[in-house]
Amino acid sequence: MRSLLNDAFIQISVLHEKIQDLQKENLLHRNLIQSLEEKISDLQSQSIVTLSRENLSSIQTKSVANDDADCENKIQVERTLFVEENRSTTSNVTNNCRMSMKTQEFTEWMESSEVEFSLWNNISYRNALLKYMGKLYGLRNSTELALELLNLGSNKSNELYQLYLIIRELEQQPGAKESLQKWQSQARSEKRLSDIQTMFDPENPRSRDLILKKAFPMGKVIDRKCIHGYFDFICRDGFITVKIGEYLQLHKNDIFGGNDYDSHNNCLTHVNIDLAQSKIHLVDNCVDLITCFVVLHRVAALHSILLEFVRILRSNGYLILREHGCETEHSITNKYLNFIQAFMRIAKIGEFAHLENNSNGIASNWERQKAEIIKITSSNQYRTRQKWHEELENVGFRRLAELDYPRNSNLQKLFYAVYQLNKK
């Protein structure tokens, strides 16, 4: 196994050099695209002038029978139609080129092993990621195994592909897949439940990781007796949703799990979410609590979804938000968050647990997964805590509490915030 991996890394090194050559060619292509855009603009201007002159000349020969105002109107109409048609075509070509360039730049950043962009060469983030994966796989020696595979300094394969190889190696270890399945079905939901219980009873916290920063004076953030309907936005497999619903002593008909696919969990009521149309298929004023566990940064039309929250919540209803508090930028923090998401996509856990396994071989399987990972992570819209607060405040929520993780162990910049909807 080790010899095969060594041979693979030698081949990867050769391919990496070819990639660098292609990247240089890509720069030339970008310059060519810019030059073509300038030529399109010049040709468009020249065509407008030429067309206008030809139309004016043609119309003038027939002006004996026509009114001067009609001639001018015809010229103006034809000129406008020509400009709009060419503007639309040019705009589409330009936008496609820009999107392609943006995706290429994002991919290069995700794969880059240059010092300023390298996650594997950053000891804090590298060890945190390897420890996180090792914990889920139930492996104590995950860091040593990964470092041996990474072979930092001589391994020239791109960083995203290195992550893929590490995951494939870790999942082959004895008991790894069973540990991952246990985390997916049990440990994860129990951890989220203990967090939620802390918010309902902060004087007797169940979670040792959370630090309450702000709360009601009487010591309760949320009164459990006030919750008669609960909705979990993007509930994935629904295990967490059901745990919280049972804690709230709710019946299945009052536990709503929202997804853009059917989770097939018979212990909750499935609710379809159309993210493209920003539509939650629930009636107005039907729930008292909404939870969002690290999913809102994936929503493109955030304001529209927040308005849907307002619609389905009853007056004085609650929203519990768990999110990353950071800017969207090409930083090591963002790359770390994207790599965690990539890990979950490759391992098919969390929000990707519903995906089917594909055994088309390591090469074709990786290219397919890489395209999905780039598509998913490039669309992430991270925000600072203040930005999240402003977005929620703008639609009628007020902040009741914030809960933090210890700063020295919170490289994901995660936090909880509890909001209450103002009276409608």
C-alpha angles and dihedrals in degrees: 000000000000093000091051090051092049090052089048092052091051090054090045090054090055091047090049090059089051089050090054089053090049091049089056089051088048089058089055089050091053090053089049091051090052091049091049091050090054091049091050090053092049093047091048092054092046091048092052092052093045094047092048092051093048092048092047092051093048093048093047091058089058096040093106089078097031135072116247091233092056090052092053091047092053091050091049094047094049092045092051093048091049094048094047094048093049093041091055093048093046092046093052092049092047094047092049091050092049093048091049091049091047092051091047092051091048091049092050090051093049091049098038120119094186110131097249093049101032117115094182092056092051103088097202097049095037094052092043092054094045091047090050093051092043091053092053092046091046092238125142095188097049093116093053092047092049095046090052089053094044092052089190115217098029103042109091100177115120118272098242092054089047088057089053092052092047092052092049090051095047094049090056091062117106112274094003098118092045091052091050091051091050091052090049096050104031123003095051095052093045090052093051091046092054089051091052092047089056089059093051093046110020093167089066102036117195094192117071092192099061126084117199110224104172131014146147114293092240090062098248122105095183129014108226092208090065094062112093098149130031131194125189111200109223095357094181107195091359097231093122092043093054093047092053092043091053091048088054088051092238129155121239090257090061096045109085122190116193123207142147086231133039110265091195091224107152094195095072141040111260116227122193117229119198103199092179090060095031090236130147110195098224129110122252121279096006106129138048099199135041125185126197113187109193095312108104093080086066093058115098097193097045097162092053092051091048089054087053088054089054090049097052096039121088119232111289090015120154136241122197113199126192112183149139114268106211143098124268102249144120094275133135089249092056092045090051091052091047091049090053088052090047090051091054091048093051094042091043097229135129111014090359097053091106093062118109122241117254121202101185093129132277097279102048092036092054095048090052093047093044091056090051093047092051091047092050101041096041089060095054113122108199119188137189119252090256092053091051089049093050092050092052095042090053092062096046109277125130123203117244104172147359127207123196137196120227106283096227092058100037105088089146089064090228123171141163125229128184119209134183125208116237117240111284 
